[in-house]
Each structure stands twice: as C-alpha cells, then as structure tokens.
Amino acid sequence: MNYKLFLQNTPRDKDNYLLISPHRKYQHDEQSYDNQYQISSYDYVAGEGLQRLAESLNLDLNNPILELGCGTGRLSVGLLKAFDPAKVLVTDASSIFLDISRQKFLENGLALPHLGLLQFEDIGALPDDTFSLIVIRSALHHVDKYDEFLVAASKKLVRGGSLVFQEPLYEGLFVLGLIAKYLQKSTSDKELLKDLRLLSDTMRFYCRTDVDKSLAEDKYVFRLNDILSAANKAELGLKFFPNRSFEDFAGEPSQFDYSKFAQNYLKYCMSFSDKTVTFFMSNASDVLEYIAEISGTDHAPESSGVFVLTRTI
Ligand SMILES: C[S@@+](CC[C@H](N)C(=O)[O-])C[C@H]1O[C@@H](n2cnc3c(N)ncnc32)[C@H](O)[C@@H]1O
C-alpha cells in the first residue's frame, strides 16, 4: 500500500485522527505535562534545531516526515514551522496528548498536519519505503523492545531516509543515582531520604536491562552501544551527538554543564521540592566540582544525546 492510499483507507475518529493503534493513556497526567516541564506553547527551537541538523547532514527531506510520541508538541510546533505540514504525520499513543498538540498548532496559526494514534509497537501498520524522516523526542525510552522497533521502523524509511531521536543516556543518570545513594548517609530528614531513595531506585531501574520493564512507563537510559547494536541489526548507519539536544543545533552550541543538568533533572523530571534540590546541590557540590574538572571542555558524563540512524541500503 502506498502512503496516499494508507491516508485514504485508514479509519479516522471524530477528530480526524488516524486510528492506527488504540488510545493508550500516559501513566502521568497529560494535562499537567507542560506545567511540570515548563514548556511554552510558542517554542519553535527544538523543531528549528532538528531542521538545521538535518540540513547540515544533508539528510533527504523530499518525502513525508513522521513524528512518534509527540506528547504536547514540544518538537512538533517547530517541525510544522520548518516543514510543510501536509508532509508531516504527528502521532502519539494518547489521544489526550494529540488534543493538546492540535490545540497548540491552532494557537500558533499553523496548518494542521495529519494526526494519528500510533503506538511504537504498531509501526508495522505504516506503508514501507515512505518516510524521509522519522523523528522522536524523548519517547524511545518508553519502548520495551526498542531494538525490534528500530528494525521495523527502518523498513518505513525511503533509502537515504533517517530516524532522528533525542534520548536520555546511561552515564549521566548512573552518576546521578550514585550521588543520591551516597547522600543518603548525610541526612536523617524523612522527606529528603524519601526523595534520595526514590532517585537512586529510579536510576537503578532505568540503568538495568535484566529486569521486567513491561509495566513501567519510563523504561531505559541508553548507552551508545545499545543503539549501535540495534542500528546494526536494522542495517542503519549511525551518527551520535552526546550531550546535545535538538535545541542545541538551532544556535551556537553551549558547553554542556553536568551540574545544571542534574539540577534540572531533579526539578523537572523528578518534580522534587526546592528543599530537596538545594540539599542535593549543596551537599554534592564537591562531587559536582570534581565532575566538572574531570569533564574538561567536552567530556562530561553522557546524559542525553541525539542519534541519527540512516538507511543506506
Ligand atoms: C516523555 S514524553 C515526550 C513527549 C514529547 N516528545 C516531548 O519531547 O516533550 C513521552 C511520550 O511518548 C508517548 N509514548 C509512550 N509510550 C508510547 C508508545 N508505546 N507508543 C507511542 N507513544 C508512546 C507518551 O504518550 C508521551 O507523549
């Protein structure tokens, strides 16, 4: 089936969303997502950065673009500004996230893209040899069999097409868990201990690959080797940009600061109180200074990164 027929023949719901997968509710509240991460409705930088990255690597941009796990549209708004919305299919597993994204597109005066309910696990339902780009921001780590997903997704790319994604990385989050474990010795405050234990337990769960992840929402933090092995299996070429976000490609890259990353992670991803964040940052200041020294100008623990996987055959 070609893409045009796929768009014509796939059933749609009352909102005109393509029903490729059933709705799957996110395990956290969709409506408070933007508030938790302080995401503005009018932030185009991630999409602009992705466009610049694609152009600088001379990626093929002639065919449709698919976004998976769009959430509240943090990447999508810029994507729709950078590329013709008619060429873009924006998807998520949750119809609540699709509603929030669609509302944002309208508020920004953007033409609507194709919108669809799609779970990573159902990527096989899309037509083969179709997309120039499949883009993902911070959602592949929710997929239990991400290696099988990459094999299946590679078939949906045209030759020369690329999967481009930004995901959290093992090293920086391993170090964060290590510091949290160590700091548990320095306090008897119940609230602080609860948060520090939650942080060290969460990082242990993300880092391990030998435990059942099927019921968890967030599952992995990746090592380069995890993605390289999966890319090899999918016969995709790999480029890797450690400690870079899509946003970084939009302007002059700034030097990655592990302390800032740690502070933001505690504040936004863990939603810890000011009390816990201040305790962590001040009691770990000697360790964080040591990490800054050992990092030099460009060798900080890899904490998040951008991967570009290209179909060459
Ligand atoms: C951490 S949020 C990231 C959202 C957005 N891309 C961003 O950068 O703000 C993860 C997103 O992945 C979606 N997601 C989780 N598991 C999924 C799955 N199996 N299939 C499709 N989307 C999934 C969630 O609904 C959520 O929107």
The ligand as a Tripos MOL2 file, in Angstrom:
@<TRIPOS>MOLECULE
LIG
   27    29     1     0     0
SMALL
NO_CHARGES

@<TRIPOS>ATOM
      1 C1          8.4380   11.9220   27.8230 C.3       1 LIG1
      2 S1          7.0650   12.1580   26.7520 S.3       1 LIG1
      3 C2          7.8290   13.1150   25.4460 C.3       1 LIG1
      4 C3          6.8370   13.9400   24.6950 C.3       1 LIG1
      5 C4          7.4120   14.8820   23.6390 C.3       1 LIG1
      6 N1          8.0140   14.1620   22.5350 N.3       1 LIG1
      7 C5          8.3950   15.8370   24.2570 C.2       1 LIG1
      8 O1          9.5690   15.8210   23.8780 O.co2     1 LIG1
      9 O2          8.0040   16.6400   25.1270 O.co2     1 LIG1
     10 C6          6.8620   10.5630   26.0210 C.3       1 LIG1
     11 C7          5.7490   10.4520   25.0090 C.3       1 LIG1
     12 O3          5.7860    9.1540   24.4150 O.3       1 LIG1
     13 C8          4.4720    8.6540   24.3290 C.3       1 LIG1
     14 N2          4.5510    7.1830   24.3810 N.ar      1 LIG1
     15 C9          4.9030    6.4090   25.4320 C.ar      1 LIG1
     16 N3          4.8650    5.1180   25.0780 N.ar      1 LIG1
     17 C10         4.4650    5.0830   23.7860 C.ar      1 LIG1
     18 C11         4.2250    4.0330   22.8650 C.ar      1 LIG1
     19 N4          4.4070    2.7640   23.1970 N.pl3     1 LIG1
     20 N5          3.8340    4.3720   21.6170 N.ar      1 LIG1
     21 C12         3.6810    5.6700   21.2520 C.ar      1 LIG1
     22 N6          3.8920    6.7070   22.0740 N.ar      1 LIG1
     23 C13         4.2790    6.4080   23.3460 C.ar      1 LIG1
     24 C14         3.7330    9.2200   25.5060 C.3       1 LIG1
     25 O4          2.3170    9.1950   25.3130 O.3       1 LIG1
     26 C15         4.3460   10.6250   25.5720 C.3       1 LIG1
     27 O5          3.6690   11.5020   24.7550 O.3       1 LIG1
@<TRIPOS>BOND
     1     1     2 1
     2     2     3 1
     3     2    10 1
     4     3     4 1
     5     4     5 1
     6     5     6 1
     7     5     7 1
     8     7     8 2
     9     7     9 1
    10    10    11 1
    11    11    12 1
    12    11    26 1
    13    12    13 1
    14    13    14 1
    15    13    24 1
    16    14    15 ar
    17    14    23 ar
    18    15    16 ar
    19    16    17 ar
    20    17    18 ar
    21    17    23 ar
    22    18    19 1
    23    18    20 ar
    24    20    21 ar
    25    21    22 ar
    26    22    23 ar
    27    24    25 1
    28    24    26 1
    29    26    27 1
@<TRIPOS>SUBSTRUCTURE
     1 LIG1         1 GROUP 0 **** ****
